[in-house]
């Protein structure tokens, strides 16, 4: 090992106090500096931080944005989510492959480019999208792909390719991005104008318990999808034994088809940070963490600047707004590309510098969370609602929505609609109204709540968006009549196979079996009894998986079996004489025939 | 099945068994029913089976017991034949049901497996360095398949091997056309 490498890696570890808990930051620095976290570097990290070599490697190898082999200086990550596929992902990928002369997953021989595909990058309303290093590229055509590669060959700087800036803060020099907010029908609450500091001022005029009471009066429920009452979560965290306490903002918006948090962070970060500060005050925390998904790294400098400004204005730091008993600050923790980290216990694992394994519950994070201490994890939108509740008062907030689901919901709408983007609707709005607003083109199905949600058809279009009926974290992907829905299901199952952390068997193996079953149905190789078996297996995976990922991953199958059963029935038939059509003997002896020098299998 | 059972003495239901990509452990477990095998042959006749060493089917059978999955083309031919000649097929044991130990090779390319076994393995003495090839050796499949991925399987009896009592309970239930009762103690393995 070169002494130079050792010295440089040691220095980077030193910047984070050689704290194994900051493994994510250390790995990020190495990845950015060297284009990899090499085996040698992992040895140095282990000896510097006191972590075992196995701990270091298990963390580094877990996240898709870290690599243990050298990446190209420019990494092109093309988003392969369903809306991207609907908008021409395969064509664009083909153009990149052709222009670069490498296949997806490979690096060019000169070490200049790595081409990869990645799960949803939060740009479904402007698909097909890609991240080139950190820089988002939207609505890509095959011509764009070729042009991008040619230009990059000249200067290798993706930022210089951003010729036309997006709207709002996307044009801010610290963001400098072509991304568009696509804010449509968002006038109700979260995107309204605001006075900086107003919400915090009001919160600090109350006691923490009164703040929690206000949030409970507003009947606020978590916006990430699960809908747990926020006030209750805070009460548990506040009342739990252990100091210090922590508040974490879950900005790991990974549910495919969701992009509302990206827009909130771009346009209303002040409200998010205010909500986080208020939450800290309410539960008695002095440190807040924003866990920001790696795909949104392009927002980081901007967000850091916003935080700095808040410190300067006395909205963060010691004695906030002169309130001597309340010190609070926020740091941004970068994720590194792992869907499961949106699950709160996996997110906490990641913040602690390990692979994003979900943890056993109980104990719940409110009892034993980050570093084993009481922690509340709240969604970006939830925290925005908190600030808004303080601004407008809980009673006014409750005027929107239904009794069980108060307030409004941000929807991220993509797919076969004329007006994709962000919509804010009061809870209780019907799916049909949403489809009309977004000018859906002859919709036959809607994926509500992303792949972990459900695929519903026209008979469900009059159902209401709320926690008790059609619950959603915000993702809505609309499908027109020409879409092959089982292909969509297959793509979603592919996603879960890729994103399963592998810890528990039902999820690690069950999802592969389920994905393969869907593939075989599509190839007309299955029999009616196989569909029943698939349904049983899906139920087993849902019931026996350890965390929310596996508990919801069979939903694409279960909901299509419920709502679109005919799609399966059309493709299956009884096997003649009990001999399975899916088994092709000739195809299965190819390797042995080649070894035996009998390529024809004779 | 009961119709067959009620027939003349000559029309005893016939049972066939085979061991495909298995270790014969499940067949050992069949023998482990001990003296109950005498009761068994009172009510059934064995057809093609390693137990009587009949190599070919004599007649149509009521039940076929399958040990092992399919690792080569011969296994596939035998299993397909069983499907034709048996009214009911039962996957017996974990290899038939899930591929079992032989399926551990499924993540390794076939050529690598063969090289390790015949050329590169630390205990291999093979000066010619050749992998055995002969037209009489059935070709291996790219992967090992559980029985139900090749033919339709009617019932599964788990275990490695299923205990003699479990086999006895399942077989007597099948032959008497009664619902099978497999108490937890018979399908619990730790």
Interface residues (C-beta under 8 A of the other chain):
Chain A: X527 X529 X575 X577 X578 X579 X580 X582 X583 X585 X587 X588 X589 X590 X591 X592 X593 X595 X596 X597 X598 X601
Chain B: X72 X73 X76 X80 X83 X84 X89 X109 X110 X111 X114 X131 X133 X139 X140 X141 X142 X143 X145 X148 X149 X150 X151 X152
